[in-house]
């Protein structure tokens, strides 16, 4: 490949990876073209992009970005996945496809980068068990709203009991008065 062509490919890769702060390096060795196409389609449903990258050009394209540690010490045919709602969702989807779908058994995470820090494949397995952004927001909202709900329950509980007792007494009084009025 000529120097000019390498520069064009590097520039194209920079544009594709532009804005991607986090990513997962995956192996697709042994997958045929149809399976790879199906995999890309499956990933695109979750707004995840997968780009097959030549190692030396990837190092050049990612130099100076937060993805640079991802391409240190890589060997063999690799692709990078990025996008999705957040990094945890990205990792969950990659791990899920590898473990749950036999069709994509050869698709596996090799490394990742989160906030400029390189993560091993084992660490990515741990990250896949973290709550996603959406789950974290729901947990946080539950924690924020629970004191108010507890206070409301504490205030309404005795008031509700008192109201039901008053209602019961008033019904007893009305039925007693109605019972006395009937014989006359």
Secondary structure, DSSP 8 states (H G I E B T S, - for coil): --HHHHHHHHHHHHHHHTT---EEEEE-TT--HHHHHHHHHHHHTTTEEEEEE-HHHHHHHHTTSTTGGGGTT--SSEEEEEESSSHHHHHHHHHHHHHH-GGGTT-EEEEEEETTEEEEHHHHHHHTTS--HHHHHHHHHHHHHHHHHHHHHHHHHHHHHHHHHHHHHHHHHHHHHHHHHHH-
